[in-house]
Amino acid sequence: MPRPTAAQLAYGSATVIVSTIAMLLLSQTSTGLGVAVISAAALALGLLVALTVPMPRRRGRHAARGGASAAPVTTAPSASHGDATPAAQVPEPRTATAEHPVHH
């Protein structure tokens, strides 16, 4: 089983804390059973959120073992200069259009 990423831990923990506080404030419960039920629900929700955060793709030497799922990296030669340097493959910067002018 892969280790959880920092994003998964952060989103899950934040979900548990925020949902616990929100449910306690909305329910206005003060009994031990009510707090326990709300805490269990918040933990379940935090776990669900942590598990649904997308995992980052593998890179480097782990991707080489990926078999058919690893996409081959190809570089197309630049049409203007004929060389395949990374600087020649950088697209031109976008310019603002006057279709939606900003009014102050």
N, C-alpha and C positions, 0 to 999 in steps of 0.2 A: 504494500500500500504506500503510495507516495506521501511525502511529508506535506503538511499544509503550508501554503505560501504566506507571506506577510500580509498580503491583501485579504486572504481568506480569514486569517486571525483577526485582523482589524475590523472587517465588516461584520463578522460573527459577534465579536465582543461588543461593538457599538450597537448592534441590533438587540442583544440581550439587555444592555443597560437602558437604552432608550425605550424599548418595549416594556420592560419591567416598570419603569417610572411612569410611563403613560398609562398602563393598565391599572397600576395602583392608584393613580390620581383619578382616573375615570370611574373606577369601581368604588372608591372610598371605603374599601374593606379594612378592617382592623383585626380580624380574627386570624389566628395562626393558620387555620386550614385555607382561608382565602389567599393569604400571602403565599402559601406553599403551592397552591394551584396556579397562581399567577406566575410564580417563579419557574415552575416546571414548563408552563406554556412559553415563557420567554426563552428558556433554554432550548426548547424544541424549535422555536422560530429562529433563534440564532444559529443553530446547527443547520437548519434548512438553508438559510442565507449563505453560510460559509461553504456549504457543499455545492451551491449553484453558482458561485463566483467562478468564471472561466479560468482554467489552468493555463499558464503560459506554454507556448510551444517549445519543444526541445530544440536546442541549437548545439552546434559544435559536434563533438565526437559522438554524442548520444544520437544525433539525428542520422548519422551514417548507418547505425544499426537499425534504423526504422524500417528498412526494407522498401516495399512499394509505396508506403505512405510518404516517404521523404521525396519532395519535389526536386528535380534536378535544377541546378542554377546555371543559367545560360546568359551570356552577355551578347547583345546585338551591336554590331559596329555602327558607329555614328554615320549618318548619311552625309553630313556636311564636311567632316574632316577625314573620314576614312579610318580613324583610329578608335580603339575601344577603351580609352582612358575614362575613368569615372567622371572627370570634370566635363567631358564632352557629352555625357548622358544626362546632365542636369537640365531640367526643363526651364524654359524662360519664365521669369516672374510674371504673375498676373497683374493686370492693371485694372483700376477702378473704372466702371462704366458710368455714364450719366443717366442710366435708366431710372435709378432711384437716388436722386440727389439728397444729401443730408441738409436739413433746414435747421437753423439755430433759433 
